[in-house]
Amino acid sequence: MKNIVLERIVSLFLYVMVGFALFLLFRGHSRPGGGFIGGIIAAAGFLLYGIVFGSEKVLEKIKVDPRYILGTGLLVAFLAAISPMMLGKPPLTGMWITLAGIPLGTPLLFDIGVFILVVGMIVSIFTNIMDVLKWNS
Amino acid sequence: MEQLAIILIGFIFLMGLMVPVLRPILKSYTGRILALIPFALFAVLTFMFFTLPDQTARLVDTGFGFLPEMQFSFRIDGLSLIFGMMVSGIGGLVLGYSSFYMAKYAGRTKFYFFLILFMGAMLGLVFTDNLLALFIFWELTSITSFFLIGFDHDKEKPRQAALQALLITALGGLCLLFAVIMIGNLAGTFRLSELYAQGFHFGAHSQYQTVFLLIFVAVATKSAQFPFHFWLPGAMNAPTPISAYLHSATMVNAGIFLLLRLNPMMGGTIAWKGALILTGGLTMFIGAFFSLGQKDLKRILAFTTISALGTMVMLIGMNTTASIKAALIFFIVHGLYKGGLFMVAGIIDKNTGTRDIDKLGGLLKSMPVTSIAGILALLSMSGLPPMLGFIGKELIYDAKVQMPELSWLVVPLGVAANMMMVAISVLVFYEIFLPRKKKPAIPLKHKEKELPGNFLAGPVALALVGLGLGMTPGWLNNILSNAMYYVQSQTVEVHLALWHGFNQVLLLSIFTVIMGVLIFILRRPVGNLVGLIIQWTDQYHLPEKFNNLIGNYLTFAGKHTNRIQHGYHRYYLITFFVATMLLIGYQLIDANGGWFQPSEGSPVRMHVVLVLVVSAMAILFAVFSKSRLAAIISMGVVGYGVAVLYMFYGAIDLAITQFLAETVLMVIFVMVIYHLPHFAVLSTKKSRLRDAAIAIAVGIMMTLVVLKARFINLEEPISQFFAEKSFLEGYGRNIVNVILVDFRALDTLGEITVLALAAAGVFTLLRFNPLNKKSDR
């Protein structure tokens, strides 16, 4: 079953969702949002895309094996966690610098790690399920 | 200088870890080049050997440690210097030796990796100043030696021997840990230097017996004392360089070292003397006795090692000045000749293809250099002049004769053991090296001249050192008196000489040698007798008994694990819920405070009620639904209902998360559900009733918990703290997020790790197909 309207909407909607997810990620520290929520929203975008186009198209779209995304997320979060140790502080100490009035710090990096991991995890799980159960093929 | 020594030890560890990188670069020179580090360390230690003044210990603090009590601080005194020189010197020779010996083996990277780490661990063990660090190094030697003994891991026997060695020495390691902690608590410090400085001795303390028992088990397992001696002959399944190293200067001597180290704190009590003398004497005798019945050269040597270890333990147990001196000298003697003999055995094995003393013969002619080194080592082993072994044995006899209350026991035992040592030395000499008429000379694979120098260097160097020290034992005086100061905590002047004068001890020696030769002449009947006894004791074959014990233990554990981990998800859930319910229910009833205060209730809001009613209906529908899809969707309704509730009460972040998670979950559920068979009634009515009862009870409990939580304040709530600090120190107004990524980031880190693992689990579950390994992907 091919539905051109649905396909157009979904492929546009993917960008909207990922963009919104990124928006939530970065504003999350001060208003509702954050890495976890953003991650789920971005993944939901890919999920929708996958339901319409199939899992292989999703993998083509993101180009990287989702397992690597997942690992990268964990790595980023872990680096954010241990980076204060370079300065002799206990791990997970929040360190901040203010650039042009916007405070940036390791918790933000940590949040980004969470975001990447959640996206990778959900995409990895649902593409695998779709692939194995021959969903949409 | 002492800093340099410690840096070199650290360097050895570093090189060990670097072996996988270095070996492709150094190729077949790995062993020889890596041997330079222990030799450098040996040179540094030699310098200290000549310059270390009496009654001083050099302390080096690295300032590095895991705990304030567990600092890696090091001490260099006479005792650690003697052990350290043996470990590093023989270690260097062994590395050079393995360069050729291991040339044809696969897995040389692994070999060097573990051998060098083992060397580093052993050096750390002897030089450390901290009892907890000593424990860590002790365990490191156990673990690395496990990999070394099990080097041929594709064969059953080495694997078993390695496992046995590991289990037994790890048992000792645990005992050591307990003992060390108890000593540290009693004394208030874990530092040897402070313990020595305080003159701490707790022989009269009520906990002494326990500590001593633990230490005794640690030593007996590590140093292969009866009845734990059986792992050592098994350990000779390792390649010969490893046997040479484990038996001569390291591993098994760690127990001896520990006894000497702890002697100032624990030595000299009745328990100490009794236990160590008895076990040591028995082990000494058994080892020597069993060595007579062996045919395999390495096995003979393994049993003589047991005997030598027994001798040292016994000497330390006697705890007189003469006996400690004898123990120290004997450690050097034994390391020199045992290392040499094992290397000779390895050379013979490589060059002839056998280690059976019945097949070997006439090597003196075909391999003169090896043979002479071997013969010198044998001389030392049987305690004949002019080797250092002679001095060692004289000192041992001296110590035994001077032990008034026990000399009736230790002298005959010692003489008997030494007689057998002499006999076995002569036997090996006669069978292997002498040209014989009946036995054809065994063909060689290489002429001796073709063997590389570094292969022969080991045994030759060790034999020459033994000979040289035997001629000029005066060199050892200083270092021995320093070591004695720290072992006995009193000043002792040491004067070693090859010739002690014509006395009782010399007579004993002469008697020993004559008797030894006599045993050798009567070797047929004696051999038969030993064979009979070995057969008889084989009924109580300890390695097998030990394996059975471990096997039974595993079966027992497996049976009970199966009972607990039955694999039925429903029973896991039942266990979990019932246990939680009982524990929390008990606490709930026990806790003070009311349940509900009507005055606190807020007015009923219609939209909340509506959501609750819808959710409740969805739950009922899910429970009684006959369609799986419908059940799942109604569960989704419940999830959304909860999310709406969150929103009503202002938890926006939670609500969003709940909505999203519920959505994604729904989609994935639907994907999977589609492929499942239709609902079938698999459970009986009875079990359904039981499940319903448990479910309702858990629900009631949760309700009560929520109600009660309002009235229990175990700690000051920290929400105020979060609210205050969130913007000031976390730079965020969204408290939930600041908690997630800053205040409680450790929790989040743990959670996302679990998420990653879950994804990996899903992947494996879906992709793993044992029937069809090469699946489509």
Interface residues (C-beta under 8 A of the other chain):
Chain A: G28 H29 S30 R31 P32 G33 G34 G35 F36 I37 I40 I41 A43 A44 L47 I51 R67 L70 G71 G73 L74 A77 F78 A81 L92 G94 W96 P103 G105 P107 L108 F110 D111 G113 V114 L117 V118 G120 M121 I122 S124 I125 F126 N128 I129 M130 D131 V132 L133 W135
Chain B: I652 D653 I656 T657 L660 A661 T663 V664 V667 I668 M671 V672 Y674 H675 E729 G730 Y731 G732 R733 N734 V736 N737 V738 L740 V741 D742 A745 L746 T748 L749 I752 T753 L755 A756 A758 A759 A760 V762 F763 L766 R767 R777
